[in-house]
Amino acid sequence: MTSLNLIDSSIIVIYLIVTMGVGLMMTRKASQSLDNYYLGGRSLPWYMLGMAGMANWFDLTGTMIITAFLYMLGPKGLFIEFRGGAVLILAFLICYTGKWHRRSGCMTGAEWITYRFGTGTEAKWMRFFKAFMTVVATIGMLAYLIRGTSLFVGMFIPFSPIMVTAAIVAFCTLYTMMAGFYGVVLTDLVQGAIVLVACVIVSIIAFNLVPDTASLAALAESVTGNSTWASSMPKWSTEMPAGYEMYESLILFAGFYLLRNIIGGMGTGDENRYFGAKSDRDCALQSMLQGVTVAFRWPMMMGFAILGLFLVDQLVPDHSKVVETTSIVKTYHPDIEEGFWHELTTGIINSPESYDPAMISALSQNLGDDWQKRLPIVSYSGSVNPEQILPAVLLNSIPTGLRGLLIVAMLAAMMSTLTGEVNKTSAQVVKDIYQNSLRPKAKNRELIIIAYLSTAGIVAAAFWMGISAKSINSLWGWIIMSLTAGGLAPYILRLYWWRCNAWGQIGGTLLGGIGAVTQRIVAPEMSELYQFGLMTGLSFAGTIGLSYMTNPTPMPVLRNFYDTTRPFGWWGPLKAATDPAKLKIWQREHRNDIISVPFVMTAQVTLFLMPMQVLIKSYGAFFMTLPIFLVAAVGVYWFWWRNLPPKDNPGTDRATLIQ
């Protein structure tokens, strides 16, 4: 097996040492208070928060799974990632949900519950359940990241992928404990810059390798079996390899994913970087920067997919060899589960002397003398594993030195997401479970210690879940279409409907959350479409039903929320008691915000698509997409940019929290 040389390894080690040094430097400043530890003292500039947002969304595992779909489908793989990877919710954050949450003056999404629903018994319970379900969701998300990391490192390091992943995760956990949000944002700034450089490098390498669109399309059809690989338009029926057959109805899935993100996007914004922003204007600017910089991710992933086509054609030109290889391994290990397939094949590659000589001989005869170079891309299903394309390309198609830099970029992407998610969730454990429910008089030192312990506990639970998952795609599908869908109704209705109360929040959260966890245990193979419909239905039934069965939120609390957040939606009793002149100003802002969303979303999708079309030299498709982008950009300018708060009055008002 090819492994990293001294130059590549040295680059990685230097990066890790520098990162830990930053963590040590930030420890004292971060531990001064919870506000410093979790929000950076609410004093960080918008461009640092925007880069942190980009780095947090530019995760390693997501990059691997999106590369897999681009490898299988070409540019139209973008439409599968309407479920999450295309970050369509960003349009809502840019236009209004980010600033709505900043106006609360809260530190966490669960603390926001008190701001919205008051201090009654039901609101306190809701704050607890909100924090608890956030912990569950974060564990699922981190499990997804950890699973992808184990697939990634197993390609490069001649040790158990699980043990290597454990060491990396422990490193990230220690860093997050020490540095708090200051360290997370500072390293995200550096890691984001590394990632952007990697995007440019991979894109240039891939572009120079493509002879023309027709030749690339022919190669792609030979390797993947997809006859319309170079097309940017999705079809009703698309060829998919073994293990991914469910996505053959591509337009149907893209439509459902679009619907899911429109519904989910309307409730977004309860994130550290919005609570910690200095003004409404900063919320908008950081979101815009996040959208522009995350666009660099798509040509890089398409570049990895293109390099993957050439690599697979070189390694296994006869695809029947892949099927036979899977059969050989299963013959000698009939009880192997899909989730541990990668651990097994990595062990076979690194220590062939520890396995049955007859199996090793059969693998050598089937794949050739360099079988250890080919086995990593063979999947449990008897096909090329698309989730392994990215690390396989890094190992086999990138020159020394540059390979080390790109591996650092991928590890930086993983670390940014992990540290950001853990920091955000640990804040809810400390603030909303421990301090709010257990120890309201706890001092700063005690709370910081609980922050350390909660960080370690969250990561440990996620690690256990991640290493046993069948694939990163199955985890991602469950997180987006089941777990988070189970919380959509309470997440959305709280912002737009005055009658939504804390009991309704509890009902929707519990019914949807329990349904999602039960589905994962009892029916893990359920279609993503059924998962989404069932969990969304449960969450809406629980929220609306229990809200109507119980008393509304006290009017003084609603009045405070309405006057400071200034939302649109169904707020009849509040609107009736509001000064008409003030309402007119708010309604003008609402109109521009709502109209801006489709323009921003269209600009975002076309901005992702156009560089990929250039990369595969499909210039005809590019010039068809360009006018759509330009029209959307004009709409963004007219309805959004022109109406941003001015620098001299950027919207700095925040609510006074109800104690």
ROVEXLO-191782 format. One record per residue (C-alpha): residue in three letters; x, y, z. Coordinates in steps of 0.02 Angstrom, whole numbers. Layout:
<nodes>
ALA,X,Y,Z
...
</nodes>
This chain:
<nodes>
MET,0,0,0
THR,63,175,-44
SER,80,282,111
LEU,131,459,151
ASN,315,503,136
LEU,418,610,253
ILE,377,776,166
ASP,188,749,170
SER,193,685,349
SER,298,833,406
ILE,174,958,333
ILE,32,874,428
VAL,128,868,593
ILE,179,1052,580
TYR,-2,1100,550
LEU,-63,1005,704
ILE,74,1081,814
VAL,32,1258,758
THR,-154,1228,786
MET,-127,1166,963
GLY,-15,1315,997
VAL,-157,1432,949
GLY,-270,1337,1069
LEU,-149,1361,1213
MET,-134,1547,1175
MET,-323,1570,1177
THR,-357,1471,1337
ARG,-339,1614,1460
LYS,-445,1736,1360
ALA,-581,1607,1324
SER,-599,1555,1507
GLN,-633,1732,1572
SER,-822,1710,1555
LEU,-954,1606,1465
ASP,-985,1753,1348
ASN,-801,1748,1299
TYR,-795,1558,1292
TYR,-946,1534,1180
LEU,-970,1699,1085
GLY,-798,1780,1081
GLY,-864,1924,1188
ARG,-983,1974,1046
SER,-841,2079,976
LEU,-777,1978,827
PRO,-783,2064,656
TRP,-905,2002,523
TYR,-770,1938,405
MET,-699,1822,539
LEU,-874,1757,578
GLY,-907,1733,391
MET,-748,1633,366
ALA,-791,1531,521
GLY,-960,1493,444
MET,-880,1439,281
ALA,-753,1329,370
ASN,-889,1253,480
TRP,-993,1204,327
PHE,-841,1147,227
ASP,-828,981,317
LEU,-721,833,264
THR,-860,703,265
GLY,-979,813,166
THR,-841,847,41
MET,-815,659,20
ILE,-1000,618,-5
ILE,-1029,763,-126
THR,-874,711,-224
ALA,-951,537,-230
PHE,-1112,603,-309
LEU,-1018,714,-432
TYR,-913,562,-480
MET,-1071,460,-510
LEU,-1181,595,-589
GLY,-1072,737,-652
PRO,-1129,919,-621
LYS,-1309,866,-587
GLY,-1246,783,-428
LEU,-1274,959,-359
PHE,-1461,924,-357
ILE,-1444,775,-240
GLU,-1355,891,-121
PHE,-1507,1004,-111
ARG,-1535,900,45
GLY,-1394,990,136
GLY,-1228,1004,45
ALA,-1289,1147,-66
VAL,-1330,1244,95
LEU,-1491,1318,24
ILE,-1538,1376,199
LEU,-1404,1510,179
ALA,-1527,1615,79
PHE,-1638,1634,233
LEU,-1490,1672,346
ILE,-1431,1807,227
CYS,-1601,1888,207
TYR,-1677,1888,381
THR,-1665,1740,502
GLY,-1487,1781,556
LYS,-1530,1959,609
TRP,-1693,1902,691
HIS,-1596,1791,810
ARG,-1458,1919,842
ARG,-1589,2043,903
SER,-1633,1927,1048
GLY,-1470,1960,1142
CYS,-1461,1774,1184
MET,-1309,1661,1195
THR,-1389,1496,1139
GLY,-1539,1433,1043
ALA,-1610,1358,1202
GLU,-1589,1521,1298
TRP,-1689,1599,1156
ILE,-1835,1490,1217
THR,-1848,1598,1374
TYR,-1845,1754,1267
ARG,-1987,1686,1158
PHE,-2093,1590,1286
GLY,-2052,1665,1455
THR,-2003,1587,1621
GLY,-2152,1474,1658
THR,-2132,1291,1701
GLU,-2170,1236,1523
ALA,-2043,1359,1451
LYS,-1908,1294,1569
TRP,-1947,1116,1515
MET,-1943,1168,1333
ARG,-1775,1249,1358
PHE,-1713,1085,1432
PHE,-1786,978,1291
LYS,-1722,1098,1159
ALA,-1546,1083,1228
PHE,-1563,894,1245
MET,-1623,870,1065
THR,-1483,984,1005
VAL,-1360,868,1091
VAL,-1440,717,1006
ALA,-1435,803,836
THR,-1254,856,861
ILE,-1203,680,910
GLY,-1281,620,746
MET,-1191,755,647
LEU,-1024,719,730
ALA,-1048,532,702
TYR,-1065,573,518
LEU,-903,674,523
ILE,-812,538,619
ARG,-869,403,498
GLY,-803,503,352
THR,-639,537,441
SER,-612,351,470
LEU,-637,318,284
PHE,-517,458,243
VAL,-371,417,359
GLY,-379,231,322
MET,-314,269,148
PHE,-154,352,210
ILE,-99,285,378
PRO,-50,101,403
PHE,-145,80,566
SER,-323,45,617
PRO,-435,184,545
ILE,-539,181,704
MET,-387,211,816
VAL,-316,347,704
THR,-486,433,697
ALA,-497,421,887
ALA,-329,510,902
ILE,-382,650,782
VAL,-549,674,868
ALA,-464,678,1039
PHE,-348,814,972
CYS,-495,918,909
THR,-589,894,1073
LEU,-440,952,1177
TYR,-419,1104,1065
THR,-604,1151,1080
MET,-598,1133,1269
MET,-450,1251,1283
ALA,-484,1383,1152
GLY,-673,1411,1158
PHE,-755,1516,1021
TYR,-603,1632,1005
GLY,-495,1485,954
VAL,-629,1409,844
VAL,-649,1569,743
LEU,-462,1608,735
THR,-414,1436,672
ASP,-564,1435,556
LEU,-492,1592,475
VAL,-326,1506,444
GLN,-404,1339,398
GLY,-525,1425,281
ALA,-381,1507,189
ILE,-294,1338,172
VAL,-453,1259,105
LEU,-477,1398,-24
VAL,-299,1374,-87
ALA,-333,1187,-101
CYS,-491,1223,-203
VAL,-393,1323,-331
ILE,-253,1195,-345
VAL,-366,1044,-371
SER,-474,1139,-495
ILE,-323,1187,-601
ILE,-253,1010,-601
ALA,-420,937,-656
PHE,-454,1070,-788
ASN,-286,1036,-871
LEU,-324,849,-874
VAL,-490,864,-967
PRO,-464,854,-1157
ASP,-642,905,-1201
THR,-820,875,-1141
ALA,-858,733,-1261
SER,-702,634,-1214
LEU,-734,657,-1029
ALA,-916,605,-1049
ALA,-862,446,-1140
LEU,-738,405,-1001
ALA,-870,438,-869
GLU,-995,324,-953
SER,-865,186,-964
VAL,-818,204,-780
THR,-986,243,-698
GLY,-1114,180,-824
ASN,-1197,352,-828
SER,-1235,400,-1008
THR,-1279,582,-968
TRP,-1135,619,-849
ALA,-1084,784,-931
SER,-1262,854,-930
SER,-1308,983,-798
MET,-1494,946,-807
PRO,-1569,811,-695
LYS,-1678,674,-770
TRP,-1828,580,-703
SER,-1728,419,-715
THR,-1540,417,-691
GLU,-1419,269,-691
MET,-1349,238,-516
PRO,-1224,105,-456
ALA,-1257,-30,-326
GLY,-1301,41,-156
TYR,-1368,205,-227
GLU,-1515,142,-328
MET,-1639,242,-223
TYR,-1579,404,-307
GLU,-1626,349,-484
SER,-1778,465,-478
LEU,-1663,616,-469
ILE,-1791,755,-503
LEU,-1909,683,-372
PHE,-1773,681,-240
ALA,-1710,854,-288
GLY,-1887,922,-270
PHE,-1909,845,-98
TYR,-1739,907,-43
LEU,-1780,1082,-105
LEU,-1944,1080,-9
ARG,-1857,1018,148
ASN,-1729,1158,141
ILE,-1857,1294,108
ILE,-1958,1235,259
GLY,-1803,1211,367
GLY,-1721,1372,310
MET,-1865,1476,377
GLY,-1817,1426,555
THR,-1628,1445,548
GLY,-1516,1571,634
ASP,-1492,1510,813
GLU,-1303,1492,791
ASN,-1158,1564,890
ARG,-1098,1675,748
TYR,-1268,1763,736
PHE,-1295,1780,922
GLY,-1117,1849,932
ALA,-1130,1969,784
LYS,-1112,2154,824
SER,-1257,2216,715
ASP,-1392,2170,589
ARG,-1276,2230,451
ASP,-1138,2115,512
CYS,-1260,1968,509
ALA,-1296,2001,326
LEU,-1115,2030,275
GLN,-1047,1876,362
SER,-1181,1769,279
MET,-1140,1842,108
LEU,-954,1806,133
GLN,-997,1630,190
GLY,-1097,1599,30
VAL,-965,1668,-88
THR,-820,1573,-8
VAL,-912,1407,8
ALA,-941,1415,-181
PHE,-756,1374,-204
ARG,-794,1202,-135
TRP,-891,1146,-289
PRO,-756,1158,-425
MET,-635,1074,-303
MET,-754,928,-277
MET,-787,917,-463
GLY,-598,916,-487
PHE,-582,768,-369
ALA,-723,680,-462
ILE,-637,706,-631
LEU,-471,643,-563
GLY,-568,497,-490
LEU,-635,447,-661
PHE,-458,438,-732
LEU,-393,346,-578
VAL,-530,213,-575
ASP,-509,184,-762
GLN,-325,154,-729
LEU,-343,44,-573
VAL,-492,-66,-621
PRO,-529,-54,-808
ASP,-619,-222,-794
HIS,-763,-191,-673
SER,-801,-375,-655
LYS,-641,-385,-552
VAL,-722,-272,-421
VAL,-872,-387,-401
GLU,-759,-538,-388
THR,-649,-451,-258
THR,-798,-418,-145
SER,-851,-599,-164
ILE,-677,-661,-114
VAL,-671,-557,45
LYS,-848,-608,95
THR,-808,-791,64
TYR,-671,-785,197
HIS,-765,-662,310
PRO,-950,-706,287
ASP,-1006,-617,446
ILE,-931,-448,405
GLU,-1055,-305,425
GLU,-1058,-161,302
GLY,-1011,-35,436
PHE,-846,-125,470
TRP,-801,-166,289
HIS,-674,-25,278
GLU,-592,-76,442
LEU,-573,-254,374
THR,-504,-207,203
THR,-382,-84,282
GLY,-319,-222,397
ILE,-298,-340,248
ILE,-200,-208,152
ASN,-85,-159,296
SER,-57,-332,373
PRO,-90,-466,240
GLU,14,-591,340
SER,-119,-588,476
TYR,-255,-656,360
ASP,-289,-820,271
PRO,-151,-847,140
ALA,-279,-921,20
MET,-380,-759,23
ILE,-225,-654,-5
SER,-176,-766,-151
ALA,-350,-751,-226
LEU,-347,-561,-211
SER,-176,-554,-293
GLN,-232,-665,-437
ASN,-390,-563,-464
LEU,-322,-386,-445
GLY,-139,-412,-489
ASP,23,-394,-392
ASP,-21,-217,-336
TRP,-190,-274,-266
GLN,-159,-172,-108
LYS,-173,-14,-213
ARG,-341,-68,-287
LEU,-430,-146,-139
PRO,-467,19,-46
ILE,-593,75,-178
VAL,-690,-90,-178
SER,-856,-75,-87
TYR,-962,-195,15
SER,-1091,-193,-126
GLY,-971,-258,-259
SER,-941,-93,-347
VAL,-815,48,-340
ASN,-846,140,-176
PRO,-881,320,-227
GLU,-857,380,-48
GLN,-674,331,-63
ILE,-640,428,-223
LEU,-573,584,-137
PRO,-441,500,-26
ALA,-395,380,-168
VAL,-360,529,-282
LEU,-256,615,-148
LEU,-152,459,-123
ASN,-127,410,-305
SER,-148,564,-415
ILE,-72,711,-318
PRO,117,742,-312
THR,220,740,-152
GLY,213,899,-48
LEU,54,957,-131
ARG,-26,797,-66
GLY,22,844,112
LEU,-50,1019,90
LEU,-215,951,23
ILE,-228,823,163
VAL,-202,966,287
ALA,-342,1061,198
MET,-460,912,217
LEU,-413,887,399
ALA,-437,1074,427
ALA,-611,1060,352
MET,-652,917,471
MET,-581,1006,623
SER,-673,1168,586
THR,-841,1081,577
LEU,-810,971,729
THR,-747,1112,840
GLY,-888,1229,786
GLU,-1026,1101,817
VAL,-954,1046,984
ASN,-932,1225,1045
LYS,-1111,1269,1000
THR,-1186,1115,1082
SER,-1079,1121,1237
ALA,-1146,1297,1265
GLN,-1322,1227,1275
VAL,-1270,1089,1396
VAL,-1187,1216,1512
LYS,-1308,1361,1497
ASP,-1475,1274,1471
ILE,-1460,1106,1558
TYR,-1332,1127,1696
GLN,-1347,1310,1745
ASN,-1532,1333,1705
SER,-1598,1168,1776
LEU,-1468,1101,1899
ARG,-1350,1235,1967
PRO,-1418,1412,1937
LYS,-1290,1486,2060
ALA,-1138,1398,1987
LYS,-982,1508,1973
ASN,-881,1537,1816
ARG,-744,1409,1856
GLU,-872,1272,1887
LEU,-962,1313,1724
ILE,-800,1308,1624
ILE,-762,1135,1699
ILE,-935,1075,1646
ALA,-899,1146,1473
TYR,-744,1035,1465
LEU,-837,880,1525
SER,-986,906,1409
THR,-870,929,1261
ALA,-785,763,1297
GLY,-950,672,1326
ILE,-1030,733,1164
VAL,-880,680,1061
ALA,-868,509,1145
ALA,-1051,469,1108
ALA,-1032,527,927
PHE,-875,421,905
TRP,-966,263,959
MET,-1109,298,838
GLY,-996,347,694
ILE,-883,196,689
SER,-1032,76,677
ALA,-1124,165,534
LYS,-1140,76,367
SER,-1092,227,263
ILE,-1079,415,274
ASN,-1223,432,151
SER,-1342,332,260
LEU,-1298,439,412
TRP,-1317,602,318
GLY,-1485,550,246
TRP,-1551,506,420
ILE,-1488,668,498
ILE,-1565,780,365
MET,-1724,686,317
SER,-1771,609,485
LEU,-1687,681,639
THR,-1690,865,593
ALA,-1855,845,500
GLY,-1929,786,665
GLY,-1896,959,736
LEU,-1952,1066,588
ALA,-2122,1120,654
PRO,-2066,1188,823
TYR,-1913,1262,738
ILE,-2020,1360,613
LEU,-2186,1400,696
ARG,-2104,1488,844
LEU,-2048,1626,725
TYR,-2209,1654,627
TRP,-2361,1605,734
TRP,-2410,1695,894
ARG,-2514,1547,958
CYS,-2364,1427,957
ASN,-2321,1404,1141
ALA,-2194,1308,1245
TRP,-2306,1156,1267
GLY,-2326,1147,1079
GLN,-2136,1157,1062
ILE,-2118,1013,1184
GLY,-2249,909,1093
GLY,-2173,935,921
THR,-1994,910,981
LEU,-2031,750,1076
LEU,-2147,672,947
GLY,-2031,709,801
GLY,-1871,669,896
ILE,-1932,505,968
GLY,-2000,457,798
ALA,-1832,489,715
VAL,-1732,391,844
THR,-1857,248,838
GLN,-1849,244,649
ARG,-1659,233,654
ILE,-1669,84,772
VAL,-1820,-8,702
ALA,-1821,37,516
PRO,-1649,104,467
GLU,-1676,62,283
MET,-1833,171,266
SER,-1830,281,111
GLU,-1775,460,143
LEU,-1938,523,66
TYR,-2042,423,190
GLN,-1928,478,333
PHE,-1955,660,288
GLY,-2144,646,269
LEU,-2169,546,428
MET,-2058,648,544
THR,-2115,816,477
GLY,-2296,762,499
LEU,-2264,706,677
SER,-2178,869,723
PHE,-2318,978,652
ALA,-2454,871,733
GLY,-2369,881,903
THR,-2334,1069,892
ILE,-2502,1128,828
GLY,-2605,1004,931
LEU,-2526,1039,1099
SER,-2520,1228,1067
TYR,-2709,1232,1044
MET,-2738,1117,1193
THR,-2646,1234,1314
ASN,-2644,1418,1358
PRO,-2552,1541,1245
THR,-2387,1621,1294
PRO,-2412,1769,1413
MET,-2445,1926,1314
PRO,-2304,2031,1394
VAL,-2178,1899,1338
LEU,-2250,1897,1162
ARG,-2251,2086,1159
ASN,-2066,2093,1203
PHE,-2023,1962,1072
TYR,-2127,2044,935
ASP,-2063,2220,966
THR,-1879,2170,969
THR,-1871,2031,838
ARG,-1997,2115,721
PRO,-2049,1955,627
PHE,-2180,1934,492
GLY,-2313,1797,493
TRP,-2472,1765,592
TRP,-2461,1893,734
GLY,-2638,1962,730
PRO,-2659,2014,914
LEU,-2485,2091,917
LYS,-2505,2184,753
ALA,-2671,2258,810
ALA,-2586,2338,960
THR,-2434,2404,863
ASP,-2413,2583,802
PRO,-2465,2584,616
ALA,-2319,2697,570
LYS,-2197,2572,648
LEU,-2286,2427,561
LYS,-2267,2513,393
ILE,-2078,2523,415
TRP,-2069,2341,468
GLN,-2178,2284,322
ARG,-2063,2371,197
GLU,-1916,2275,272
HIS,-2016,2112,270
ARG,-2065,2135,87
ASN,-1884,2158,32
ASP,-1825,2013,140
ILE,-1955,1892,69
ILE,-1929,1944,-112
SER,-1739,1929,-91
VAL,-1743,1745,-40
PRO,-1777,1665,-213
PHE,-1653,1782,-296
VAL,-1517,1739,-169
MET,-1554,1552,-182
THR,-1549,1556,-373
ALA,-1387,1655,-373
GLN,-1314,1532,-250
VAL,-1358,1374,-350
THR,-1298,1446,-515
LEU,-1138,1509,-432
PHE,-1104,1330,-378
LEU,-1147,1258,-549
MET,-1053,1373,-668
PRO,-874,1334,-610
MET,-910,1148,-627
GLN,-971,1175,-805
VAL,-810,1269,-846
LEU,-706,1133,-765
ILE,-777,996,-879
LYS,-766,1121,-1025
SER,-953,1119,-1054
TYR,-955,1299,-1113
GLY,-1126,1287,-1195
ALA,-1205,1241,-1029
PHE,-1106,1380,-944
PHE,-1174,1514,-1060
MET,-1350,1449,-1030
THR,-1327,1462,-841
LEU,-1240,1631,-842
PRO,-1395,1738,-888
ILE,-1494,1655,-747
PHE,-1356,1701,-625
LEU,-1350,1881,-688
VAL,-1538,1906,-671
ALA,-1530,1834,-495
ALA,-1382,1945,-452
VAL,-1478,2100,-508
GLY,-1624,2046,-396
VAL,-1505,2020,-248
TYR,-1433,2194,-274
TRP,-1601,2281,-292
PHE,-1699,2198,-152
TRP,-1560,2151,-29
TRP,-1398,2249,-47
ARG,-1480,2419,-72
ASN,-1583,2393,85
LEU,-1444,2340,204
PRO,-1432,2445,363
PRO,-1304,2585,336
LYS,-1135,2585,422
ASP,-1183,2732,532
ASN,-1342,2642,593
PRO,-1308,2455,569
GLY,-1447,2390,682
THR,-1362,2368,849
ASP,-1516,2356,961
ARG,-1538,2197,1063
ALA,-1678,2139,1176
THR,-1663,2142,1365
LEU,-1677,1961,1419
ILE,-1818,1909,1534
GLN,-1744,1834,1693
</nodes>
